[in-house]
Amino acid sequence: MSNESGAVSYPNSGENIGMGIKLMHNAYSFTFDKVFEHSASQEHVFIEISQLVQSALDGYKVCIFAYGQTGSGKTYTMMGNPELDDQKGMIPRSLEQIFQASQALNSQGWKYKIQASMLEIYNETLRDLLVMNRMAAQDGTSSKCSIKHDDSGNIQVSNLTVVDVTSISQFSLLLRQAARRRSVGRTHMNEESRRSHCVYTLRIFGVNKGTAQQVHGVLNLIDLAGSQCLNKSRATGERLKETEAINTSLSSLNAVILSIARKEKHVPFRNSMLTSLLEPCLGGDSKTLMILNLSPEVSSTEESLCSLRVAARVNSCEIGIPRRETQLGSKDGDGQCSNNIMLSELSQAFPEQVIAFRFEPLISAPKYCLCCIKVQPPTLVLSASFWPHTELMIETTEFRRGS
């Protein structure tokens, strides 16, 4: 967005170039991991997050969400115009990267299954954007989506349409379908205001027949509805109800972020549908990135300052160590996999001692397998053999490596 008003400026010298942002002629200064000026292209933004997207293919849970006031460009950043190459947003670009990378790994024995789901949170209600009968979903005659917690603490959305995706063109069709069904309305502040939070999810299952390795990654791409000042939006009736629901859910998100930043024992994830859905991303072992969108207009200074303060709190949060969902199996005499051990289960069984497991090289590595794991508290001893030989690396505090 153009910055002709001068409400937002950027350091042009010193160590904060590319990371600093100033509001109202240096009255407020903030520093982040990366700051893009208004002239930055969609491609430049995506290059910055592309390695994070790749992590989902490697077996990590990844979450990228756009935050900011209404009209600040969140939907353009996340979706853009998928029909024009230079205007494609983070979502279509992420999908292209996932498919291209998965196809490139076919030559190394990897085969992937990719599943997609798309939903919106509208007035604290989950709506399936891929359900065949949209009207039935809205009037309540079809099965309603709801958030469920399984025995392992994972989040599942019941009655949600999940589609096996085999090509970029198929996913593009699903994106267009979801975009048409998303709740959009006109307000005084935005001609096409998104009246809901929209969550696009990819579940990625990979298996390598040669190495007996399996990976399970998740990529959540989220376009949040914009925060809105009631006085400025001049909303009434149904628009007022929508605005109140949006602001309440974003306030709940801010409360969760503040609790995490303060390292409080209780984090109020279940205060809203949005934070309940984001619990695995904000409170677990996911790799999570927030993209903050700002409006440079002087009239938006108050909202921009609030957004920058939220982003600063997010930047100070420590949400845990990302855990790779991977399964390794040993090979018996017939070359078949046996005695599979899920590393994530080990981490859950020994949360005090296990910080992280990392097997190097990653999925592009030659063939290798883990043969035996045994526990002798308080020490974990790993007896491992590899084919061909490669190094086993373990990040830990108390454990030692066995022979």
C-alpha positions in Angstrom: 0.0 0.0 0.0 1.3 3.5 -0.8 2.9 5.4 2.0 2.4 8.9 0.7 0.9 10.1 4.0 4.2 9.5 5.8 2.6 7.9 8.9 4.9 4.9 8.6 8.7 5.2 7.9 11.7 2.9 7.9 15.3 3.3 9.1 17.6 4.2 6.3 20.8 3.6 8.2 22.2 1.6 11.0 21.7 -2.0 12.1 17.9 -2.0 11.8 17.7 -1.6 8.1 15.1 -4.1 6.8 14.0 -4.9 10.4 12.8 -1.6 11.8 9.7 0.4 11.5 8.7 3.8 12.8 5.3 5.4 13.4 4.4 9.0 13.4 7.8 10.5 12.7 9.8 8.4 15.1 7.3 8.8 18.0 7.2 4.9 18.1 9.9 2.5 17.0 9.7 -1.3 16.6 12.1 -4.0 15.5 11.1 -7.3 14.0 12.8 -10.2 12.1 11.9 -8.7 8.8 10.1 -5.5 7.6 8.9 -5.0 4.1 8.3 -1.6 2.7 5.2 -0.8 0.7 7.0 -1.4 -2.6 7.9 -5.0 -1.8 6.5 -7.6 -4.2 4.6 -10.8 -3.3 7.6 -12.8 -4.5 10.0 -11.0 -2.1 7.7 -11.7 0.8 7.3 -15.4 -0.1 11.1 -15.8 -0.4 11.3 -14.9 3.2 8.9 -17.6 4.3 9.6 -20.3 1.8 11.9 -22.3 4.0 9.2 -22.3 6.7 6.7 -23.7 4.1 9.3 -26.4 3.2 9.4 -27.5 6.8 5.8 -28.9 6.5 7.1 -31.2 3.8 9.9 -32.3 6.2 7.3 -33.4 8.8 6.8 -30.3 10.9 3.6 -28.5 11.9 3.7 -25.0 10.4 1.4 -22.1 10.9 1.5 -18.8 9.0 -1.2 -16.2 9.7 -1.8 -12.6 8.7 -2.9 -10.1 11.3 -3.9 -6.4 11.1 -6.8 -4.0 11.0 -9.5 -4.2 8.3 -8.4 -2.9 4.9 -4.6 -3.2 5.7 -4.0 -5.9 3.0 -4.1 -9.2 4.8 -6.2 -11.0 2.2 -4.0 -9.6 -0.6 -0.9 -10.8 1.2 -2.3 -14.3 1.8 -4.4 -14.9 -1.3 -3.5 -12.0 -3.7 -4.7 -12.6 -7.3 -4.0 -16.3 -8.1 -4.7 -15.7 -11.8 -1.7 -13.3 -12.1 1.8 -14.7 -11.4 3.2 -11.5 -9.9 0.2 -11.0 -7.7 -0.2 -14.5 -6.3 -0.3 -14.5 -2.5 1.4 -16.7 0.1 -1.3 -19.4 -0.1 -1.1 -20.2 -3.8 2.7 -19.8 -3.8 3.0 -22.2 -0.8 0.9 -24.8 -2.6 3.0 -24.5 -5.7 6.2 -25.0 -3.7 4.8 -28.0 -1.8 3.8 -29.8 -5.0 7.0 -28.9 -6.9 9.2 -30.0 -4.0 7.2 -33.3 -3.5 7.5 -34.1 -7.1 11.3 -33.4 -7.1 11.7 -35.9 -4.2 10.0 -38.7 -6.2 13.5 -39.5 -7.6 14.7 -40.2 -4.1 12.0 -42.7 -3.3 9.5 -40.3 -1.7 5.8 -40.5 -2.3 3.4 -38.0 -0.8 -0.3 -37.8 -0.1 -1.7 -34.3 0.4 -5.1 -33.5 1.9 -6.7 -30.1 2.0 -9.5 -28.6 4.1 -10.8 -25.0 4.3 -13.0 -23.4 6.9 -14.1 -20.1 8.2 -14.9 -18.9 11.7 -18.0 -16.7 11.4 -19.7 -15.3 14.5 -18.0 -18.0 16.6 -19.3 -20.7 14.3 -17.2 -23.1 12.2 -18.2 -23.2 8.6 -16.9 -25.7 6.1 -16.0 -23.9 2.9 -15.7 -27.1 0.8 -19.0 -28.7 1.8 -21.1 -29.6 -1.2 -24.4 -28.1 0.1 -23.4 -24.7 1.3 -26.9 -23.6 2.1 -27.5 -26.6 4.3 -24.3 -25.8 6.1 -25.4 -22.2 6.8 -29.0 -23.0 7.9 -27.9 -25.8 10.2 -29.6 -28.7 8.4 -26.2 -30.4 7.7 -23.8 -31.8 10.3 -22.1 -28.9 12.1 -18.3 -28.7 12.4 -17.0 -28.7 15.9 -13.5 -28.8 17.6 -12.6 -32.0 19.3 -9.6 -32.9 21.4 -8.3 -36.4 21.2 -6.5 -38.4 23.9 -3.2 -37.1 22.8 -4.3 -33.5 23.1 -4.4 -33.0 19.3 -7.1 -30.8 17.7 -9.6 -32.3 15.3 -12.5 -30.6 13.5 -15.4 -33.0 13.1 -17.6 -33.1 10.0 -15.1 -31.2 8.0 -14.6 -31.9 4.3 -11.1 -33.2 3.6 -10.1 -33.5 -0.1 -7.2 -35.5 -1.5 -5.3 -33.1 -3.7 -3.2 -34.4 -6.5 -2.4 -31.3 -8.5 -1.9 -27.5 -8.3 -4.9 -27.0 -10.6 -7.2 -29.0 -8.4 -6.1 -27.0 -5.4 -6.6 -23.7 -7.3 -10.2 -24.8 -8.0 -10.8 -25.5 -4.3 -9.3 -22.1 -3.4 -11.7 -20.3 -5.8 -14.6 -22.3 -4.4 -13.7 -21.3 -0.8 -13.2 -17.7 -1.7 -16.7 -17.5 -3.3 -18.2 -19.0 -0.1 -16.3 -16.9 2.4 -18.4 -14.3 4.3 -17.7 -10.8 2.8 -19.5 -7.6 3.5 -19.2 -3.8 3.0 -18.3 -1.5 5.8 -17.5 2.2 6.0 -13.8 1.3 6.3 -13.6 -1.4 3.7 -15.6 -2.0 0.5 -15.0 -5.8 0.7 -14.4 -6.6 4.3 -13.8 -10.3 5.2 -16.3 -11.0 8.0 -14.6 -14.2 9.2 -11.3 -15.8 10.0 -10.3 -18.2 7.2 -8.1 -21.3 7.8 -6.6 -23.2 4.9 -5.0 -26.5 6.0 -2.7 -29.0 4.2 -1.9 -32.3 5.7 1.1 -33.9 4.2 1.9 -37.6 4.5 5.2 -38.8 3.0 6.7 -42.3 2.9 10.0 -43.5 1.5 9.9 -47.2 0.6 13.7 -47.4 0.4 14.4 -46.0 3.9 11.2 -47.0 5.7 10.9 -43.4 6.8 7.5 -41.7 7.1 6.8 -38.0 7.8 3.6 -36.2 8.6 3.5 -32.5 8.3 0.8 -29.9 8.6 0.6 -26.5 6.9 -1.9 -24.0 8.3 -2.3 -20.7 6.3 -4.7 -18.3 8.0 -6.2 -15.0 6.9 -7.6 -13.4 10.0 -10.5 -10.9 9.8 -9.3 -7.4 10.5 -9.7 -5.6 13.8 -12.2 -2.8 13.5 -13.0 0.3 15.5 -16.8 0.4 16.0 -17.0 4.1 15.7 -15.1 4.2 12.4 -16.9 1.2 10.9 -20.3 2.6 11.6 -21.6 -0.9 11.7 -25.2 -1.6 12.5 -27.4 -4.7 12.6 -25.8 -7.9 11.3 -22.5 -6.0 10.5 -22.3 -4.8 14.1 -22.8 -8.4 15.3 -20.0 -9.6 13.0 -17.7 -6.7 14.1 -18.2 -7.5 17.8 -17.5 -11.2 17.2 -14.3 -10.4 15.2 -13.0 -8.0 17.8 -13.8 -10.4 20.7 -12.0 -13.3 19.1 -9.0 -11.1 18.3 -9.0 -9.9 21.9 -8.9 -13.6 23.0 -6.0 -14.1 20.7 -4.2 -11.1 22.2 -4.9 -12.5 25.7 -3.4 -15.9 24.7 -0.3 -14.2 23.2 0.2 -12.1 26.4 -0.1 -15.2 28.6 2.5 -17.0 26.5 4.8 -14.0 26.6 4.5 -13.9 30.4 5.0 -17.7 30.6 1.9 -18.0 32.7 0.8 -21.5 33.7 -2.7 -21.1 32.4 -3.2 -19.9 28.8 -6.9 -19.2 27.9 -7.0 -21.0 24.6 -10.6 -22.0 25.0 -12.0 -18.5 25.3 -12.8 -18.4 21.6 -13.2 -20.6 18.6 -10.2 -19.0 17.0 -7.8 -19.6 19.9 -9.1 -23.1 20.4 -8.2 -23.9 16.8 -4.8 -22.2 17.1 -3.8 -24.0 20.3 -1.5 -26.5 18.6 0.2 -23.7 16.7 0.6 -21.3 19.6 0.9 -23.7 22.5 2.6 -26.7 21.1 5.6 -27.8 19.0 4.7 -26.0 15.8 6.7 -23.5 13.7 4.6 -20.4 13.7 4.9 -17.0 11.9 2.7 -13.9 12.1 2.7 -11.5 9.1 1.6 -8.1 10.3 -0.1 -5.8 7.8 -0.3 -2.1 8.4 -2.2 0.7 6.9 0.1 3.7 6.4 -2.7 6.3 6.6 -2.6 8.9 9.4 -6.2 8.1 10.2 -5.2 4.5 11.0 -2.3 5.5 13.4 -4.1 4.3 16.5 -5.0 0.9 15.0 -1.5 0.6 13.6 0.1 1.2 17.0 -2.1 -1.4 18.6 -1.2 -3.9 15.9 2.6 -3.2 16.2 2.3 -3.7 20.0 0.6 -7.1 19.4 3.3 -8.1 16.9 6.0 -7.1 19.4 4.5 -9.4 22.0 4.3 -12.2 19.5 8.0 -11.7 18.6 8.9 -12.2 22.3 6.9 -15.4 22.7 8.6 -18.8 23.2 6.1 -21.5 22.2 8.3 -24.5 22.5 10.7 -26.5 20.4 9.4 -27.6 17.0 9.0 -31.3 16.8 9.3 -33.2 13.5 6.6 -35.9 13.1 8.7 -38.7 11.7 8.7 -42.5 12.0 11.7 -44.7 11.4 11.7 -48.4 11.1 14.4 -51.1 11.1 14.6 -53.6 8.2 14.3 -57.3 8.8 15.9 -59.9 6.6 13.3 -59.5 3.9 13.9 -55.8 3.8 10.6 -55.0 5.3 10.0 -52.4 8.0 9.5 -53.5 11.6 9.6 -52.2 15.2 8.6 -48.7 14.2 9.0 -46.1 16.9 7.4 -42.6 16.7 9.8 -40.1 18.0 7.0 -37.7 19.1 5.7 -40.4 21.4 9.1 -40.6 23.1 9.2 -36.8 23.6 5.7 -37.0 25.2 6.8 -39.9 27.4 9.9 -38.1 28.7 9.0 -34.4 28.6 11.4 -33.5 31.4 14.4 -34.9 29.7 13.8 -35.0 25.9 14.4 -31.6 24.3 14.4 -32.7 20.7 15.5 -35.4 18.3 17.0 -34.6 15.0 18.2 -37.1 12.5 20.6 -35.7 10.0 20.6 -35.5 7.0 16.9 -34.9 6.6 14.6 -36.3 3.9 17.1 -35.8 1.2 19.5 -38.1 2.9 20.7 -41.5 1.8 18.9 -44.6 3.3 19.2 -45.1 7.0 17.2 -46.8 9.8 17.1 -46.8 13.6 17.3 -50.3 15.0 16.8 -50.1 18.8 15.9 -47.6 21.5 15.9 -48.5 25.1 15.4 -46.5 28.3 17.6 -46.7 31.4 16.3 -43.7 33.5 17.5 -41.1 33.8 19.5 -41.9 30.7 18.3 -42.8 27.3 20.6 -45.1 25.4 20.3 -45.5 21.7 21.8 -48.4 19.9 21.8 -47.5 16.3 23.1 -48.8 13.0 22.7 -47.1 9.6 22.7 -48.2 6.0 24.7 -46.7 4.6 26.5 -45.0 7.5 25.4 -41.5 8.4 25.7 -39.6 11.7 23.0 -39.7 14.3 22.7 -36.3 16.1 20.7 -35.8 19.3 20.0 -32.5 21.0 19.6 -33.2 24.7 20.7 -32.2 28.2 21.1 -35.4 30.2 21.2 -38.2 27.7 24.2 -39.9 26.3 24.5 -41.8 23.1 25.0 -45.6 23.3 27.3 -47.6 21.1 
